[in-house]
Amino acid sequence: MAHTSTLVTGGAGFVGSHLCERLLALGHRVTCLDNFATGRTENVAHLLDTDGFELVEADVTEPLPAADRVDLVLHLASPASPLDYAALPIETLRAGSLGTLNALGVARDHGARFVLASTSEVYGDPLVHPQPETYWGNTNPIGPRSVYDEAKRFAEAATVAHRRTHGLRTGIARIFNTFGPRMRPGDGLLRTIE
């Protein structure tokens, strides 16, 4: 039986590197794609000699390298820290728009399942707590967080449009605040716990 071939965009990032590691443990062949704007080689260095792992330095907003086979696309590429998307506003918007469309194109071309890593930020400054998935949010399209919020909102809309138009098998995971090993110190997400 052939191994599942998985493309992880943003695979050298905090969450992406853990996914690469887990997928390899499950027997997947993993292509980790990252431009290292916020991801780090150290996050996947321990995987470099693992059979079935390939690290590709590329920007998801540019045409992606051809692959023989892709069964699953996990799209995580995007600056996620408030400090990063404030410093990289255009890059954040490009990752959420062009990057998402490119990753969806790979999934469509290969008949692969596509899963988007989205965020609780699609709700903006929510007026409802906790937020059910039926809540549409309270967003400011020109506020300080807008480049990240709106990029992810576009990415979700593009994902659903590809499902409706092309019958693509898709999923959207809205990840809320996450922290743990390999998270960069001082990335702006961690708060001091007393």
N, C-alpha and C positions, 0 to 999 in steps of 0.2 A: 504494500500500500504506500502511495506517495505521501510525503510529508506536506502539510499545509504550508504554503509559501505566503509569508506575511510581510507587507511593507508598513513600516512605522515611520511616519514623518514626524520630525521633532524627537527622534528616538534617543538622542543624547542629552535630552533635558531631564529634569528631576523625575517627572512621572513617566515619561517615555522610556527612560533607561530601565526602570523597574518592570515595565511591560515587556521590553525586549528580553530581559532576564527570565521572566515567567514563561513567555512564549517558547523560548528555547528549552526550558525545563519540561514543557508539555510536548516537545518534539517538533515544533514548527521550524521551518527554515525562515530566518528573519533578515530582512534588509532594513537597516537603520539608516534613515536619510536625515541629515542635519546640516545646516549652514553655519552652525556654531555662533550665531548672533547672541544666543543666551544659553544654549546647550554647551556641555563640556566633554571633551574627549575622555577625561578621567572617569566620567560616569559609566562609560562602556569599555574602558580599557581592559577590565577583567574578562570581557567577552570576546576580545579580538582573536584569540586562538581557539575559540569554540567552533566545532564543526557546525555548519549551517548558519553561521553569523557573518554578515557582510556589512561593513560601515561605508557609506557613500557620502562624501561631502558634496552637497548640492543644495541649491535654493529652491524650495517648493514653488516659488512664484515664477520660476523659469521653466522652460520645457524639461520634463523629467527624463532621466536616462531610461532607455528601453529595458524591459525585463522579459525573460522567457515566459514566466508564468507568475501570476499573482492571484491568490485565492481570497485574501483579506487585506484591506487597507484600513489602518488605524491612523487617523489624521489628528496629530497633536501639535503640529508646528505652529507656534505663535509665541511671542513674548507674553507672559502671563502675570508677571510681577508688576504692581503699579509703578515702581521705579523704572522698569524696563519699557513698558509701553508709553510712559511719559517721555523717555529718552529716545524711543524708536517709534514715533507715531505713524509715520508713513509705512514703515516695515510691518507694523502690526496690522494696518488696514490691508496691505498687500497679501499678507499671510492668510487673513480671513477671507479675502475675495479671490484673487488670482490663485493663491495656493490651494484654496478649497476646490476651485474649479479644476485645477490641474490634477489634484488627488482624486476627485470624482471621475475625471476623464480616464485615469488609469483603471479605476474600478470598473467603469463602463466597458472599456476596451477589453478587459480580461474576464468580464462576467463575475467579478469579485464582490464580496460583501464589503460595505463601506461603513465605518463607524467614526463619527465626528466627536472629538472631545470638545464639548462646549463648556459653559460656565454659568454659575448663578448670576453673573453680571448681566445676562440677558434680561433679568428682571429690573435692572437699573437700581433705583432707590425704592425698594418695595414698600407698599403701603399695607401689605398682607403678610403675616408671619404665622407659621412657616408658609412658604409659597407652594401651592399645588401646581402641577403642570398645566392646569387650565388657566392660571393667572397670567395675564399678558404683560404685566409690568408697569413701571413708572419711570420711563427713561428720558434722559436729556440728550438729544442728538448732537449737541455742541459743547457739552460739559467736559470737565477734565478727564473723565473716564470714557468718554464717548468713542474714542478710537478703538478701544478693546470691546466695549459693549456692542457697538454697531457692527464691528467686524464679525463678532460671533453671531449676532442676529442675522447678518447676511449669510454666514456659513450655514446656519440652520435652514434658512429659506432655500438656499441652493441645494442642500441635501434633500429636502422634501420635494423640491421641483424635479430633481433627477429621479427620485422614486416614482413620482406621478407620471413623468414624461417618458422615462426609459425603463421603468419597472425594476430599477436598481434596488437591491436588498440593502437597506440602510438602517442605521441606528444612531441615536444622538444621546450622549451621556453628558448631563449637566453636572460638572464637577464643582463642588463647593470648596471652601478653604481646605487645603490639604498641606500637610507638612510631614517631614521625616528625613531619613538618611538621603544624602546627596542633594538636599536642598541647599542652595547657596546662602551662606550667612549674610545677613543684611539685605535680603532681597525685597524687604518691604512688606512681607506677608506675616512674618512671625511677630507676635507681641510678647513683651516680657511677662512671664507668669510669676507671680509672687506667692 
